[in-house]
Amino acid sequence: MICMQVMSRDGSYWSENTFSLPPGEEGAVSLDYPSRYLEKLYSEQPSDLALMAKFGSCGKEGLAMISGWSAAQLNEPDVLVVLINSARSSTFISGRYAEDWGRPSACEAITEGRRTAYDTRCEIKFENKLNAIKIMRRRYDRMLRPEIITLWKH
């Protein structure tokens, strides 16, 4: 089972669907994402839509998978883009490669258009050893609790 969530940056579109994959499926998998709002989805730029794919049913915790709108986006990426709601804080990202956390790097605020669902773009070097992502937020002089996303390794 895979839970796929889609959200537009402006907050006007949000959905989630649970998919069953055939056993033994490996590599990039194309999902037929039924929606009565396909015209809206196709009219958006890829940077205006965030995807989150996780193993398991929607509403439950699961390992995250690298996802994108097309196979071309997933074909050996050098950089993984993570779209985040910063909660009006300074935001940083760090990756765990094998057992060690990498040095945090600052994320970039998105300044154009409506930013209801997310307002920050983070980039992290993508390597096969990347197995988790840590999102850190600093509000004024106080660090907020980090969010850790564990990645599925095939």
TORKE-25240 format. One record per residue (C-alpha): residue in three letters; x, y, z. Coordinates in steps of 0.001 Angstrom, whole numbers, plus 524288, in hexadecimal, padded with zeros to 5 digits. Layout:
N
ALAXYZ;...
END
This chain:
154
MET800008000080000;ILE8049C80DC37FCD6;CYS7FE9681A7780184;MET800138257D7F7AC;GLN7FD488336F7FC03;VAL7FCC383F1B7F2D0;MET7FBF284D4F7F71F;SER7FC7485A107EF99;ARG80509865047F4D0;ASP7F97586E477F573;GLY7F1938647A7FD85;SER7E6628639E7F3BC;TYR7E8AE8551E7F105;TRP7EB7884A227FA86;SER7E8D683BB57F90B;GLU7EDA282E7C7FD4B;ASN7EB60820F87F7C8;THR7EFCB813747FBBC;PHE7F4E380AC67F0D1;SER7F7CF7FC3A7F074;LEU803C77F8A77E899;PRO805B67EB797E229;PRO80F387E2C17E9A8;GLY81D5D7E3717E558;GLU81C2E7F11A7DF65;GLU829777F7F87DF73;GLY82EEE804D97DAA2;ALA82690810457D62C;VAL8182180D047D659;SER80E14815007CF01;LEU801578171C7D64D;ASP7F45C81A607D001;TYR7EFF1825747D8DF;PRO7E15A827177D695;SER7DC33834B97D976;ARG7D0E783CF57D4C2;TYR7DA67848767D5AD;LEU7E410843BB7CB57;GLU7E2BE8508C7C3E1;LYS7E76A858037CFEA;LEU7F28F84E6A7D244;TYR7F72E84F517C421;SER7F68885E2C7C473;GLU7FFE985EFD7D00F;GLN80EAA85F987CED4;PRO815CF853EF7D500;SER81B7F85D347DF4B;ASP80DA2860F67E345;LEU809DE853137E711;ALA80FA784B257F223;LEU80F5783C4F7F23E;MET81146833487FDC6;ALA8113F824997FBDE;LYS8122281B638077E;PHE810E580CE080973;GLY80454808BC81011;SER7F67280DB58107C;CYS7F3A181C3281129;GLY7F2AA8213D81F12;LYS7FD548182882409;GLU80BF481A338258F;GLY814648144D81B05;LEU821738151A81441;ALA821E78201680A39;MET8253C81DA57FC09;ILE82B82826AF7F23F;SER8207282B847E98B;GLY81E6D8346C7DDEA;TRP814E6837B67D315;SER81C8C830837C8B2;ALA826C6826037C711;ALA82FF78309F7C20C;GLN82F95837337CF73;LEU8333482A697D5F5;ASN83DD3826127CC9C;GLU84A2D826707D4F6;PRO84815833AA7DB74;ASP8540483AE67E09E;VAL84BB3843077E9C5;LEU83F6C83FB67F155;VAL835EA84B2C7F2B2;VAL82DAD84BB77FF0B;LEU822718557F7FFFF;ILE81F71859E580DDA;ASN8165786290815AA;SER8205086A2F81D96;ALA816A586F0A827E0;ARG81D4087C52825F6;SER82A408777682AD6;SER837EF8761182573;THR838528687181FBD;PHE843B385F1F81DA8;ILE8451B851878180A;SER84EB5846AD81AD5;GLY85004838F881573;ARG8545882C8281C06;TYR85DC2825578132D;ALA85FDE817848182D;GLU8611781A41826E2;ASP865BE8286C82702;TRP85DC7834E78261D;GLY8632083E9581C4A;ARG8654084CDE81F0B;PRO858588548581EC5;SER8561685DEF81392;ALA84CBD8697181327;CYS8402C8684180B7C;GLU83B32872D380261;ALA82E8587A4980489;ILE824FA87A217F927;THR820C2888207F70E;GLU817DE887C47EB2B;GLY8094A884E37EB16;ARG800CB87FC27F5F0;ARG807F48774D7FFC7;THR7FD3B871428080F;ALA801848630080829;TYR8103E864C680754;ASP819538705C80675;THR8271386ACE8067E;ARG82F5F862E77FD06;CYS83A6885A9180239;GLU844738532E7FA49;ILE84CB1847EC7FEE0;LYS85716840307F7BC;PHE851588333C7F375;GLU859D8827317F4A9;ASN85699818E07F66A;LYS85B46819A880481;LEU850EB823FF807CF;ASN8476D81D4381110;ALA8410682858818B0;ILE83E83836EA8180B;LYS83E0083FF7823BB;ILE8368D84CD9822EE;MET83AA9856C082D39;ARG833CE8638D8300F;ARG838E186F0283801;ARG82F4D8793F83C77;TYR83626885188420F;ASP840A787EE384AC5;ARG839638724584D9F;MET83AD2865808462F;LEU82DE485E7C8440D;ARG82CCB84FB584496;PRO832D1849FA83825;GLU82AEA841DF82EA2;ILE831668357F829AC;ILE82CEE82EB681D53;THR8323D820FE81B9E;LEU8340581CF380D81;TRP8312680F9D80808;LYS83D3C808FA802A6;HIS83AF17FEC47F829;
END
